[in-house]
């Protein structure tokens, strides 16, 4: 689990390495730049990263900042156990008490899983870029393990990481697979591929023009002023794609539009043409900023949808560990059913504040019911927080946003590296 979440964060960070530049990203030496950044954005970014620390499993270090979490899933990997999603959802218990089946699921040549393999390849390739400047041996190991699948998402990242022309030829030869889309999510990565490869087109690889066209199409389908937007916004101005965990689509769209805006600016392109409308880069930036500001409290409810940010934020977050007293405060085991009867249905605020967690967000009318059982609106996820990091980072000190992430090579990162 720790490796998975590290990779998830690394793939977002690598987007910024690729488009914003991050020579000092891992070393974190540009404190002066960060100190000049908007303090609210900097605070929110720090808390968004802290959320991932609260999501870790395994043996946690004594120096951990999320004090209400303890060790969990210590036997994972020692036998055939990973987890059963259905069984997990049937229980409401702390990760430290987790006793649901840890069934192993794996892919092999006789039992293939192309999507899982491609995602792993992409994450490993992305992480290899980040670690290259600080741990070249580990970076090479990541790249070596990543070259196991060559579908578009994986191939785009493998080309970024390795520079091997076979991956460029692959995405060029299979451009017909790339579809015009209006969302970027864990389940639909076409827009991410298109943004990644559009920069290569802008750098002179003209065979990738189709990806550039579809990147433009994605922007036009999202930004309201394009005249061809596929979605409505709420009365308060929030992009609304669908009711279930809508903020995941808001943050992911904002992230890659910010990345694309930077790439276009570097190529001296003034905007994106959407039919008869021309979206200036300033309009794209204004749109992405408005979405981040909405999440942080500039909305009709005057509340932040990030836990622990501002004076008003969700109290009954749909999160097992946060909703049950910490094992530090209540060492006695909380069983599967007891968690539901005693804590899930409680109308009291969560006993543990999961700082930095971004929840699913309000409905189409800007309404939000702070109820634990309403998982479509009150549940935080790792992929939502990762995209939020990618959305807010560009708002910190302009072109130096990546340095403001201030991610250092900690002992915890080294521990993850050693287990690969």
Secondary structure by P-SEA (a helix, b strand, c coil): caaaaaaaaaaaaaaaaacccccccccccaaaaaaaccaaaaaaaaaaaaaaaaacccccccccccccccccccccccccbbbbaaaaaacccccccccccbbbbbcccccccaaaaaaaaaaaaaaaaaaccccaaaaaaaaaaacccccaaaaaaaaaccccaaaaaaaaaacccccccccccccccaaaaaaaaaaaaaaccccaaaaaaaaaaaaaacccccccccccccccccccccccaaaaaaaaaaaaaaaaaaaaaaacccccccccccccaaaaaaaaaaaaaaaacccccccccccccccccccccccccccccccccccccccaaaaaaccccccccccccccccccccccccccccccccccccccccaaaaaaaaaaaccccccccccccccccccaaaaaaaaac
